[in-house]
Amino acid sequence: MQIVHAPARIKWVDVLKGLAIIFLVFSHLVPHGFKGNELMDKSFIIGYFYSFHMPLFFFASGFTSNFQKYKFSSFLWSKIKTILLPYTTLYICSLLYFGWMHWMGIVGTLDPIVVIETFLYADGNHLGILNMSLWFLPCLFLAQIISYLVLKISSKKSYIYVFWILLTILGAFLSKLDTHALPWSFGTSINAASLIICGYLFKMNEQFFIEKIKINKPYIAYAGGFLGLVLFLINDKPGMSGNYYGHNYILFYLSVLSSLVFYIYLSKKIESSNLLSYFGKNSLVIFGLHGLILSFWENVNFYEMFSVKTNMYLDGISFVVISTLLVFLSCVLFIEIFNRFLPFLIGKKISFGNSKITTIPNKNV
C-alpha cells in the first residue's frame, strides 16, 4: 500500500476562522448577559462583529476551495459529505437536546411534521425552534454550488470578475426583497457566493495584493481596519441570516473588504497561535453547538450555583466573558469526541497527527 499525504492546511486561514468563531460566539452571548436591555442587541460591539464575522467564513471557504479540481458530480458529493452530513448530525444533536429539555419539563412537545419541515426548509426562521445557527450550513452548500457553476462557465479569468460583479449586484437586489419564503436561505446564498468567489479571487491574486497593494504592511492593514469600522458606523448592523446588510449594500461590502485587509494581516501575524488554529479547524462544531451549550448551562442553573460558590454575581460583561470561556471549553469535549471517534459525521476523514492520510493500492504488491 502506498501512503499519500494531503496538502498541509493553510494555518493563517485556520487562525482567521478561529478569530471569526470567537467574535461570533461572543456577539451571540452579549444579549444573554444584558437581558432586559433591548439596546444591547444594537450595541456597537455586537454590530461591529456582525459586520464581518460571517463574511470571514465565506471568504475563507472560497480561499480554500479548489473548484477547478472536480467534475460537478464529484464536487457535489464532496459538499454533501462535508456540509450536508454535518448539518444532519448537528440537527440530530439539536433534536436530542430538545428531547432532554422536554424530559426535564422545560419545553413542550414538538410535532414530527414540524421537525421534518424544519430540517428540509433549513432557513433561520424555521430552524429557530431548535437551533437557528444551523442556517449557515445549507446556505454555505448552496453558495458553494453557485460558486462552482459560475467559475466553471468562466472560460477566461476576466469573466470571473464580470460574474463576481453580476452576482454581487444580484445579491444586492435580492437583499431588498422579502426572501424569507425561500428555503435554504437562498437569498443570502447569492451574497455568500459573491464572498466565496471574492476569497477565490484573492487566492489567485494574493501575490499581487502583497506586492502592489502592500496589504502585508501595517499601515495598509490598520487603515483597512479603520475604514471598515467607519463604513460600518455609517451603515448599520447587518444580519446575513436574514439577508439584511444595513442601510446600504455597497457600504456593507466595502466595509467587509476593508475589514478583511486587517484581519488577514492579523491572522498572518499570529498564525503560530495553536489555540486559534484549533478553534478555526473545528469552527463547524462550535458554530453548531454553542447555542445549545449555553442553553444547557442555563437550564441546569450553573450560573446561580457559580454565584453561590464564588460569591460573585454574574451579570453583564462578567456573564458574557465567563459564558464564552465555558462554551468554548465545553465545545472542546464535543470536538474531541467527533474528531477521535466519529469524524465522518462532521465531514472529516480519519487523520493521523496533522496530516490526512489516504491509502491507495500499489500495483506492484
C-alpha positions in Angstrom: 0.0 0.0 0.0 1.2 3.5 -0.8 0.5 6.3 1.6 -0.5 9.7 0.2 -0.4 12.8 2.5 -2.9 15.5 1.7 -1.6 19.1 1.4 -0.9 20.9 4.6 -3.6 23.2 5.9 -3.1 27.0 5.5 -2.6 28.0 9.0 -3.4 31.7 8.8 -6.8 30.8 7.3 -7.5 28.5 10.3 -6.5 31.4 12.5 -8.8 33.7 10.6 -11.7 31.3 11.1 -10.7 31.0 14.8 -11.0 34.7 15.2 -14.3 34.7 13.4 -15.8 32.0 15.6 -14.7 33.8 18.8 -16.3 37.0 17.5 -19.5 35.1 16.6 -19.9 33.3 19.9 -19.1 36.5 21.9 -21.6 38.6 20.0 -24.3 35.9 20.3 -23.8 35.8 24.1 -23.8 39.5 24.8 -27.7 39.8 24.7 -27.8 36.9 27.3 -25.6 38.9 29.7 -27.8 42.0 29.3 -31.3 40.6 29.4 -34.0 43.2 29.5 -31.7 45.8 27.8 -33.2 46.0 24.3 -30.5 48.4 23.3 -27.7 45.9 23.7 -28.7 44.0 20.6 -28.0 47.2 18.7 -24.8 48.0 20.6 -21.6 49.0 19.0 -19.6 45.8 19.8 -22.3 43.4 18.5 -22.9 45.5 15.4 -19.2 45.7 14.6 -18.6 41.9 15.0 -21.7 41.2 12.8 -20.4 43.5 10.1 -17.7 41.0 9.2 -17.7 37.7 11.2 -20.0 35.8 8.8 -18.2 37.2 5.6 -14.9 35.9 7.1 -16.2 32.4 7.0 -17.5 32.6 3.4 -14.3 34.3 2.3 -12.2 31.6 3.9 -14.4 29.0 2.2 -13.6 30.5 -1.2 -9.9 30.8 -0.4 -9.5 27.1 0.5 -11.8 25.7 -2.3 -10.3 24.1 -5.4 -13.2 24.5 -7.8 -11.2 23.6 -10.9 -10.1 20.2 -9.5 -13.5 18.4 -9.6 -16.2 17.4 -12.0 -19.6 18.6 -10.9 -20.7 15.2 -9.7 -17.5 14.8 -7.6 -17.8 18.4 -6.3 -21.5 17.9 -5.3 -20.7 14.6 -3.5 -17.8 16.3 -1.7 -20.1 19.1 -0.4 -22.8 16.6 0.6 -20.2 14.8 2.8 -18.6 17.9 4.2 -21.6 20.2 4.6 -24.9 18.5 4.5 -23.8 15.4 6.5 -22.5 17.7 9.4 -25.8 19.7 9.1 -27.8 16.5 9.6 -25.5 15.4 12.5 -25.9 18.8 14.3 -29.6 18.8 13.6 -30.0 15.5 15.3 -27.9 16.8 18.2 -30.3 19.7 18.4 -33.3 17.3 18.5 -31.7 15.2 21.2 -31.1 18.3 23.3 -34.8 19.4 22.7 -35.8 15.9 23.9 -33.8 16.3 27.0 -35.5 19.7 27.7 -38.9 18.0 27.2 -37.9 15.2 29.6 -36.9 17.9 32.1 -40.3 19.6 31.7 -38.6 22.8 30.3 -40.4 22.7 26.9 -43.5 21.0 25.5 -43.8 18.6 22.6 -42.7 19.2 19.0 -44.9 18.0 16.1 -42.9 15.4 14.0 -44.1 17.2 10.8 -42.6 20.4 12.1 -39.3 18.6 12.8 -39.2 17.3 9.2 -40.3 20.6 7.6 -37.7 22.5 9.7 -34.9 20.1 8.6 -35.9 20.3 4.9 -36.6 24.1 4.8 -33.3 24.8 6.7 -33.5 28.5 7.0 -33.1 30.7 10.0 -36.8 31.3 10.6 -37.7 27.6 10.7 -34.5 26.4 12.5 -35.1 28.9 15.3 -37.3 26.4 17.1 -34.4 24.1 17.5 -31.0 25.7 16.6 -31.0 28.8 14.5 -27.2 28.7 14.0 -27.6 25.8 11.6 -28.9 28.0 8.8 -25.3 28.6 7.9 -24.6 25.1 6.6 -27.4 24.7 3.9 -26.7 28.3 2.9 -23.0 27.5 2.5 -23.8 24.4 0.5 -25.9 26.4 -2.0 -23.3 29.2 -2.1 -20.6 26.6 -2.9 -22.6 25.1 -5.7 -23.4 28.6 -7.2 -19.7 29.5 -7.0 -18.7 26.3 -8.7 -21.1 26.8 -11.6 -20.1 30.5 -12.0 -16.4 29.6 -12.1 -17.0 26.6 -14.5 -18.7 28.9 -17.1 -15.9 31.5 -16.7 -13.6 30.3 -19.5 -11.4 33.3 -19.0 -10.0 34.9 -15.9 -11.6 38.2 -16.8 -15.0 36.5 -16.9 -14.7 35.6 -13.3 -14.6 39.3 -12.3 -17.6 40.0 -14.5 -19.6 37.2 -12.9 -18.5 38.2 -9.5 -19.8 41.7 -10.0 -23.0 40.5 -11.5 -23.5 38.1 -8.6 -22.9 40.9 -6.2 -25.4 43.1 -8.0 -28.0 40.3 -7.9 -27.3 39.8 -4.2 -27.8 43.5 -3.5 -31.1 43.3 -5.4 -32.3 40.3 -3.5 -31.4 41.9 -0.2 -34.2 44.4 -0.9 -36.8 41.8 -1.4 -38.6 39.5 1.0 -36.7 36.3 0.6 -37.8 34.7 3.9 -40.1 32.3 2.0 -37.2 30.8 0.1 -35.7 27.6 1.6 -32.0 27.1 2.5 -31.6 30.9 2.9 -31.4 31.2 -0.9 -31.3 35.0 -1.0 -28.3 35.0 1.4 -26.6 32.3 -0.5 -26.2 34.6 -3.5 -24.3 37.1 -1.4 -22.4 34.3 0.3 -21.4 33.0 -3.2 -20.1 36.5 -4.0 -17.9 36.4 -0.9 -16.7 32.9 -1.7 -15.7 34.0 -5.2 -14.0 37.0 -3.6 -11.9 34.6 -1.5 -11.1 32.6 -4.6 -10.0 35.7 -6.5 -7.8 36.7 -3.6 -6.1 33.4 -3.6 -5.5 33.7 -7.4 -4.0 37.2 -6.9 -2.5 37.1 -3.4 1.0 38.0 -4.6 -0.4 41.0 -6.5 -2.1 42.3 -3.3 1.1 41.8 -1.4 3.4 43.4 -3.9 1.3 46.1 -5.4 -1.4 46.9 -2.8 1.0 46.2 0.1 -1.6 44.5 2.3 1.2 43.0 4.3 2.3 46.4 5.5 1.0 47.5 8.9 -0.1 51.0 7.8 -2.3 49.5 5.0 -3.7 46.8 7.3 -4.6 49.3 10.1 -6.0 51.8 7.5 -8.2 48.9 6.2 -9.4 48.1 9.7 -10.2 51.7 10.5 -12.0 52.2 7.2 -14.1 49.0 7.8 -15.1 50.4 11.2 -16.0 53.8 9.8 -18.1 52.3 7.0 -19.9 50.1 9.5 -20.7 53.1 11.7 -22.1 54.9 8.6 -24.1 51.9 7.6 -25.8 49.7 10.2 -25.6 46.3 11.8 -26.0 43.6 9.1 -27.5 40.2 9.7 -26.7 37.7 6.9 -29.1 35.1 8.3 -31.9 37.5 7.5 -30.3 38.7 4.3 -30.0 42.2 5.7 -27.0 44.3 5.0 -27.7 47.6 6.7 -28.9 50.8 5.0 -26.6 50.5 2.0 -25.4 47.3 0.5 -22.4 48.9 -1.1 -21.2 50.3 2.2 -21.6 46.8 3.7 -19.5 45.2 1.0 -16.8 47.9 1.2 -16.7 47.5 4.9 -16.2 43.8 4.6 -13.4 44.2 2.1 -11.7 46.8 4.3 -12.0 44.7 7.4 -10.7 41.6 5.5 -7.4 43.5 4.8 -6.9 44.0 8.5 -7.9 40.5 9.7 -5.9 38.8 7.0 -2.9 40.8 8.1 -3.6 40.0 11.8 -4.1 36.3 11.1 -0.8 36.0 9.3 0.9 37.8 12.2 -0.5 35.4 14.8 -0.6 32.3 12.6 1.5 30.5 15.2 -1.4 30.5 17.6 -2.3 26.8 18.1 -5.4 27.7 20.1 -6.9 29.9 17.4 -5.9 27.4 14.7 -7.6 24.7 16.7 -10.8 26.6 17.0 -10.7 27.6 13.3 -10.2 24.0 12.2 -13.2 22.9 14.4 -15.3 26.0 13.9 -18.2 24.0 12.4 -18.8 22.1 15.6 -18.6 25.3 17.7 -20.9 27.1 15.3 -23.5 24.3 15.5 -23.4 23.6 19.2 -22.6 26.9 21.1 -26.2 27.9 21.4 -27.2 24.5 22.8 -24.4 24.5 25.3 -25.2 27.9 26.6 -28.9 26.9 27.0 -27.8 23.7 28.8 -25.7 25.5 31.4 -28.6 28.0 32.0 -31.1 25.2 32.3 -29.1 23.3 34.9 -28.7 26.6 36.9 -25.0 26.6 36.6 -24.8 30.4 36.9 -26.8 30.5 40.1 -24.6 27.8 41.7 -21.5 29.5 40.5 -22.6 32.8 42.1 -23.3 31.0 45.4 -20.0 29.1 45.4 -17.8 32.1 44.4 -19.9 34.9 46.0 -19.7 36.6 42.5 -22.9 37.5 40.8 -22.6 37.1 37.0 -24.3 39.8 35.1 -23.4 42.0 32.1 -19.9 41.7 30.8 -18.9 39.2 33.5 -21.6 36.8 32.4 -20.5 37.2 28.8 -16.8 36.6 29.5 -17.4 33.5 31.7 -20.1 32.1 29.4 -17.8 32.5 26.4 -15.0 30.6 28.2 -17.5 28.0 29.4 -18.9 27.5 25.9 -15.5 27.0 24.3 -14.3 24.6 27.0 -17.5 22.6 26.6 -17.1 22.6 22.8 -13.6 21.1 23.1 -15.3 17.9 24.6 -17.6 17.5 21.7 -14.8 18.4 19.2 -12.6 15.7 20.6 -15.4 13.1 20.6 -16.2 13.8 17.0 -12.6 14.0 15.8 -11.5 10.9 17.6 -14.5 8.6 17.2 -17.0 10.0 14.6 -15.0 12.2 12.2 -17.1 11.2 9.2 -20.3 12.6 10.9 -18.8 16.2 10.7 -17.3 15.8 7.2 -13.8 14.8 8.2 -11.5 12.0 7.2 -9.6 9.9 9.7 -6.4 11.7 10.3 -3.1 10.9 11.9 -1.4 13.9 13.6 -1.8 16.9 11.4 -1.8 15.0 8.1 -4.8 13.4 6.4 -3.7 10.1 5.0 -5.4 8.2 2.2 -4.3 4.7 1.2 -4.2 3.6 -2.4 -3.4 0.2 -3.9 0.1 -0.3 -5.1 0.0 -2.2 -8.3 3.4 -3.7 -7.6 2.2 -5.5 -4.5 
